[in-house]
Amino acid sequence: MKNVIFEWIKTIVIAFAAAFLINVFITPLQVHSVSMNPTLVENDYLILNDHAKIERGDIVSFTSDIPFEEYELQSFNFIQKFQAGDTKNLIKRVIALPGDQLQIYDGKVYLNGELQEEPYILGDFTFGDIYIEEIPEGEIFVMGDNRDNSLDSRSFGTVSIDKVQGRAMVRLFPFNKIGILE
């Protein structure tokens, strides 16, 4: 009888420990836009790592000051409830880190003077001429992979690292695309 009770206690402790670790280190996220096509599509369900070190090329979610529009609020499914005045969480790719020099010119992205190969973007042109001598400390420059249809740092500037909720690690849905995000 003591062995059975001990096994139950051990199972409960392990379950609580696992739940605690999951809540501390990961966050679920559903994609609600086309700005990361073709890498991520609307309604993809992701797991974010809250404590991952942010690197160039990472896909991150962050809070923004951009409010939801009324028609956007009506289009979301029952899983998440948004209200007028709520702001959007965005998901984008990290292009430049603190200290980097960034230039977007003639449809191409140059980082620290080097032309960037970006096989993940939709199309082959990045609009907007931008030159940033140095990304400020504590800031990152982000863009969507669907450059023609992405509200990103080209519009609102760099993003404070403090606003980053986490790095996208795993896609859980749709089931035929389950896996680790590169």
C-alpha positions in Angstrom: 0.0 0.0 0.0 2.9 2.4 0.8 4.4 1.8 -2.6 1.1 2.7 -4.4 0.8 5.9 -2.4 4.4 6.8 -3.0 4.0 6.2 -6.8 0.9 8.4 -6.8 2.7 11.2 -5.0 5.7 10.9 -7.3 3.4 11.1 -10.4 1.6 14.2 -9.1 4.9 15.9 -8.2 6.3 15.2 -11.7 3.1 16.4 -13.3 3.2 19.7 -11.3 6.9 20.2 -12.0 6.4 19.6 -15.8 3.4 22.1 -15.8 5.5 24.6 -13.9 8.4 24.4 -16.4 6.1 24.6 -19.4 4.4 27.7 -18.0 7.7 29.4 -17.2 9.6 28.7 -20.4 7.0 28.5 -23.2 4.0 30.5 -24.5 1.5 29.4 -27.1 0.7 31.7 -30.0 -1.7 31.6 -32.9 -0.7 33.5 -36.1 -3.4 36.0 -37.2 -1.9 37.5 -40.4 -0.3 36.8 -43.7 2.8 39.0 -43.0 5.1 35.9 -42.4 4.0 34.0 -45.6 5.3 31.6 -46.8 7.1 30.6 -43.6 4.1 31.0 -41.4 0.5 31.2 -42.5 -2.7 32.4 -40.8 -3.9 30.1 -38.1 -0.6 28.3 -37.6 -0.3 27.5 -33.9 3.2 28.0 -32.4 5.1 27.5 -29.2 7.4 30.4 -28.1 10.5 30.1 -25.9 10.2 33.0 -23.5 13.9 32.9 -22.4 15.7 32.2 -25.7 18.5 34.5 -26.7 17.5 36.5 -29.7 19.6 36.1 -32.8 19.5 37.4 -36.4 17.0 35.3 -38.4 14.9 34.3 -35.4 11.1 34.6 -35.6 9.8 36.5 -32.6 6.5 37.7 -31.2 6.4 41.1 -29.5 3.9 43.6 -28.2 3.1 46.7 -30.2 1.3 49.9 -29.8 -0.9 49.2 -32.9 -4.6 48.9 -31.9 -6.9 46.3 -33.4 -9.5 47.7 -35.9 -13.1 46.9 -35.4 -13.3 44.5 -38.4 -10.2 42.6 -37.1 -12.0 42.0 -33.8 -15.0 40.5 -35.6 -12.8 38.1 -37.7 -11.1 36.2 -34.8 -12.4 32.9 -33.7 -13.7 32.0 -30.2 -10.3 31.0 -28.8 -9.1 34.5 -28.2 -11.3 37.5 -27.2 -10.1 41.0 -28.0 -11.7 44.3 -27.2 -11.6 47.7 -28.7 -8.4 49.4 -27.5 -6.4 46.2 -27.3 -3.1 46.3 -29.1 -1.7 43.7 -31.5 1.0 41.2 -30.8 3.1 40.9 -33.9 5.3 38.1 -35.2 8.2 39.0 -37.4 11.8 37.9 -38.3 14.8 39.6 -36.7 16.9 41.2 -39.4 19.3 43.3 -37.3 20.6 43.4 -33.8 22.0 46.1 -31.6 25.2 47.6 -33.1 24.4 46.4 -36.7 24.3 48.7 -39.7 21.3 48.2 -41.9 20.5 49.4 -45.4 17.6 48.6 -47.6 18.3 49.9 -51.1 17.1 49.0 -54.6 15.0 46.2 -53.2 17.9 44.4 -51.4 18.8 44.2 -47.7 22.4 44.9 -46.6 23.6 44.1 -43.1 27.0 45.6 -42.0 27.7 46.2 -45.7 26.9 42.7 -46.9 24.1 41.7 -49.2 21.8 39.3 -47.4 20.6 36.1 -48.9 16.9 35.8 -47.9 15.5 32.6 -49.3 12.6 32.6 -46.9 10.9 35.8 -48.2 7.9 35.8 -50.5 9.2 37.4 -53.8 12.6 38.9 -54.2 12.1 42.6 -53.5 12.1 44.5 -50.2 10.5 47.9 -50.7 11.5 51.0 -48.8 14.9 52.7 -48.8 16.3 52.7 -45.3 19.7 53.4 -43.8 20.5 53.0 -40.1 24.1 53.6 -39.1 23.7 51.6 -36.0 20.8 49.7 -34.4 20.5 51.2 -30.9 21.4 49.1 -27.8 18.3 47.2 -26.6 16.6 47.4 -29.9 16.1 45.1 -32.9 14.9 45.6 -36.5 12.2 43.2 -37.7 10.4 42.5 -41.0 7.8 40.0 -42.1 8.7 37.4 -44.8 5.9 38.7 -46.9 7.5 42.0 -47.5 4.7 43.4 -49.7 2.2 42.8 -47.0 3.9 43.4 -43.7 3.7 46.2 -41.1 7.1 46.0 -39.6 10.2 48.1 -38.6 10.2 49.8 -42.0 7.0 51.5 -40.8 7.3 51.8 -37.0 11.0 51.6 -36.4 13.1 49.4 -34.2 11.5 47.3 -31.5 12.6 47.3 -27.9 13.9 43.8 -26.9 11.9 44.3 -23.7 8.7 44.0 -25.8 9.7 40.6 -27.2 7.5 37.8 -25.8 9.5 35.0 -27.1 11.2 33.2 -30.0 9.0 30.9 -32.2 10.4 27.4 -31.7 7.8 24.8 -32.7 4.8 24.8 -35.0 2.1 22.5 -33.5 -0.7 23.1 -36.1 -1.5 22.4 -38.8 -0.6 18.8 -38.0 1.0 18.2 -41.4 3.5 20.9 -40.7 4.4 20.0 -37.0 8.0 20.6 -36.3 10.8 22.9 -35.2 11.1 26.2 -36.9 14.4 26.9 -38.5 
